[in-house]
Amino acid sequence: MASRDINVIALVKGGERYVFLYDDDSRDQALEALARHAANPDLSFSWYDAAVLGQKVRQSTPRPTRLRFGPRADRHA
């Protein structure tokens, strides 16, 4: 089942605020949105901004949960 947690990355640049919301299933779309904003000459959002925020999106990929095992019942400590 997909996670319903919402991830948020934001950038304040001058008088502009860029806020991107995405869930774990829409990371690729978030990266595409960063690229669209960087390609828009009417915005101050640069390719550098897209690269930095894109790295944060990629780093926020959930890691598999590690299982922790207790001591074996047939062994004495």
C-alpha positions as CSV (number, residue, x, y, z in Angstrom):
1,M,0.0,0.0,0.0
2,A,1.3,3.4,-0.9
3,S,2.3,5.9,1.8
4,R,0.0,8.9,2.2
5,D,2.8,11.0,3.8
6,I,3.4,14.3,2.0
7,N,6.9,15.5,1.4
8,V,7.6,19.2,1.3
9,I,10.6,21.1,-0.2
10,A,10.7,24.8,-0.4
11,L,12.9,27.7,-1.6
12,V,12.6,31.3,-0.8
13,K,14.4,33.4,-3.4
14,G,14.0,37.2,-3.3
15,G,10.3,37.9,-3.1
16,E,9.3,34.5,-4.5
17,R,8.5,31.4,-2.7
18,Y,8.6,28.0,-4.3
19,V,6.9,25.2,-2.4
20,F,6.7,21.6,-3.8
21,L,4.5,19.0,-2.3
22,Y,4.7,15.4,-3.3
23,D,4.1,11.9,-2.0
24,D,6.4,8.9,-2.3
25,D,4.7,7.7,-5.5
26,S,5.1,11.1,-7.3
27,R,8.8,11.7,-6.9
28,D,9.4,11.6,-10.7
29,Q,6.6,14.2,-11.2
30,A,8.2,16.4,-8.6
31,L,11.5,16.3,-10.4
32,E,9.8,17.1,-13.7
33,A,8.1,20.1,-12.0
34,L,11.5,21.4,-10.8
35,A,12.8,21.2,-14.4
36,R,9.7,23.0,-15.8
37,H,10.2,25.8,-13.3
38,A,13.9,26.1,-14.1
39,A,13.1,26.3,-17.8
40,N,10.6,29.1,-17.3
41,P,12.4,32.4,-18.1
42,D,9.8,34.4,-16.2
43,L,10.8,32.9,-12.9
44,S,13.9,33.4,-10.9
45,F,14.1,29.7,-10.2
46,S,17.3,28.5,-11.8
47,W,18.7,25.2,-13.0
48,Y,21.0,25.3,-9.9
49,D,17.9,25.6,-7.7
50,A,16.4,22.7,-9.5
51,A,19.5,20.6,-9.0
52,V,19.7,21.4,-5.3
53,L,16.1,20.7,-4.6
54,G,16.2,17.6,-6.9
55,Q,19.0,16.2,-4.8
56,K,16.8,16.6,-1.7
57,V,13.9,14.8,-3.4
58,R,16.2,11.9,-4.4
59,Q,17.7,11.8,-0.9
60,S,14.3,11.6,0.7
61,T,13.6,8.2,-0.9
62,P,12.3,6.0,1.9
63,R,14.8,3.3,3.0
64,P,13.6,-0.2,3.6
65,T,12.8,-0.9,7.2
66,R,15.5,-3.0,8.9
67,L,14.3,-5.9,10.9
68,R,15.7,-6.2,14.4
69,F,16.0,-9.6,15.9
70,G,16.1,-10.4,19.6
71,P,18.3,-13.1,21.2
72,R,17.4,-16.7,20.1
73,A,15.2,-18.5,22.6
74,D,17.3,-21.6,22.5
75,R,20.5,-19.8,23.6
76,H,21.5,-18.7,27.0
77,A,23.0,-15.3,27.3
